[in-house]
Amino acid sequence: MRRKVLDINSLIKVMVLIVLDQGIKLMVKGYYGTEKTIIPKLLYFKPKLNDKYSWFNSMFSFGGGKAFHILLVLIMIFLVYYLFKYIYTHYNTNTGVEVLKILIFSGAICSLIDKVFWNGSLDYVYLYGLFIFDLKDIYITAFEIFAVILLIKNWQSVSKIDDKKLFKDFCKLIKKDIFYNHK
């Protein structure tokens, strides 16, 4: 029997992380303009609404609006869902894959909630001289770091994967699931 991408255990974990992220934002929202030192010259509590909708847009003034960024997140959630469905269909999974799945879905859904309901991202931890971030950003960054670690750890297996075949099979899975599994 094939495993579901978002089984009940995964959904509960994702929901807990989403509630944690959004709950903190509900508590922090009244502190705009406040700055408190956590670790001098390193970390500060400094709530700010990032109304540029993404880190990329904030840093490079890309110019995409709210609807564009919501669409990007929805596309990403769609692709990530099918990436994990592909992984479950073609490979043996382990705890590491489960952690990746929970982190990326939590981060992506929090990002979508931020864009739709907060009109941006309520960031509150300032990394001195660099940027302000929130818990959702930690989920996404942890996903990225952990994914790189897993890729390096499993490099012998990963290096044997035929990229073109993988992409072709991935597209076939999406096409089959969308067009042929909904009778």
Secondary structure, DSSP 4 states (H G I P E B T S, - for coil): -PPPTT-HHHHHHHHHHHHHHHHHHHHHGGGTT--EEEETTTEEEEEEEETTSSHHHHHH-----HHHHHHHHHHHHHHHHHHHHHHHHHS---HHHHHHHHHHHHHHHHHHHIIIIISSEEEEEEETTTEEE-HHHHHHHHHHHHHHHHHHHTHHHHTTS-HHHHHHHHHHHHHHHHHTS--
